[in-house]
Structure formats: C-alpha cells, structure tokens
C-alpha cells in the first residue's frame, strides 16, 4: 500500500530509527509544483549511479554512513550531516552502512529545445 503524500499542515515523522533497517522503504514524503522531499533508505553497499536534477538539492544523512561523489570529490555523510548542490551537479551515492537520507529537491522544469 502506498503512503499518501503529506498535505499542507500535516506532520509525519521521518526518523527511521523506530523500525529495523531492512523493513524500511524509501518514500516521497511530499511533492508539489516546486519542491519534493524524499526519505531515501539505502541498504549497506547500495549504489545510486551518477545522476543530476535541474534544481538545487540537499542530502541530509539521518542514519548510517553514505559516500557522496560529485565534481571529482568524495564526502562521507554521517548522521546529522547535510550536503547541498546547485542544480545540474552530477552526483553518486554509496551506502557503507544501512542508511537513511532526507533528500530535498527544488523542482525546476526542463526547458525543451525546439
């Protein structure tokens, strides 16, 4: 069963600490015309291949340890760490431990070239 997105004014816990890591799922907490917030759950050794988004993005580590690679630099994120990228930055993630991230994306439409 899909989890409904939050409506304006609603509250939901995003902390994954109350359940075993292998039972958690990534969920889109909410998405509107300008902003998307996702709780991303990565089991140990999971790799998210290089990708980018059009708008600015933040990646906040809620639990675990994740390696973020972008612009030929590597940064390990631990619980409580936050990383910011401008739009268009190609980045890759690799979980060293069972991990949970809070990902916030500013949605900027793709402009098609005719």
Secondary structure as the mmCIF struct_conf table of DSSP 4:
data_model
#
loop_
_struct_conf.conf_type_id
_struct_conf.id
_struct_conf.beg_label_comp_id
_struct_conf.beg_label_asym_id
_struct_conf.beg_label_seq_id
_struct_conf.end_label_comp_id
_struct_conf.end_label_asym_id
_struct_conf.end_label_seq_id
HELX_LH_PP_P HELX_LH_PP_P1 UNK A 2 UNK A 7
TURN_TY1_P TURN_TY1_P1 UNK A 8 UNK A 9
TURN_TY1_P TURN_TY1_P2 UNK A 17 UNK A 18
BEND BEND1 UNK A 19 UNK A 19
HELX_RH_3T_P HELX_RH_3T_P1 UNK A 21 UNK A 23
STRN STRN1 UNK A 27 UNK A 31
BEND BEND2 UNK A 33 UNK A 34
STRN STRN2 UNK A 35 UNK A 42
TURN_TY1_P TURN_TY1_P3 UNK A 44 UNK A 45
STRN STRN3 UNK A 47 UNK A 51
BEND BEND3 UNK A 54 UNK A 55
STRN STRN4 UNK A 57 UNK A 63
BEND BEND4 UNK A 64 UNK A 64
STRN STRN5 UNK A 65 UNK A 70
TURN_TY1_P TURN_TY1_P4 UNK A 71 UNK A 72
STRN STRN6 UNK A 73 UNK A 78
TURN_TY1_P TURN_TY1_P5 UNK A 79 UNK A 80
STRN STRN7 UNK A 82 UNK A 85
TURN_TY1_P TURN_TY1_P6 UNK A 87 UNK A 88
STRN STRN8 UNK A 91 UNK A 95
BEND BEND5 UNK A 96 UNK A 98
STRN STRN9 UNK A 99 UNK A 106
HELX_LH_PP_P HELX_LH_PP_P2 UNK A 109 UNK A 113
#
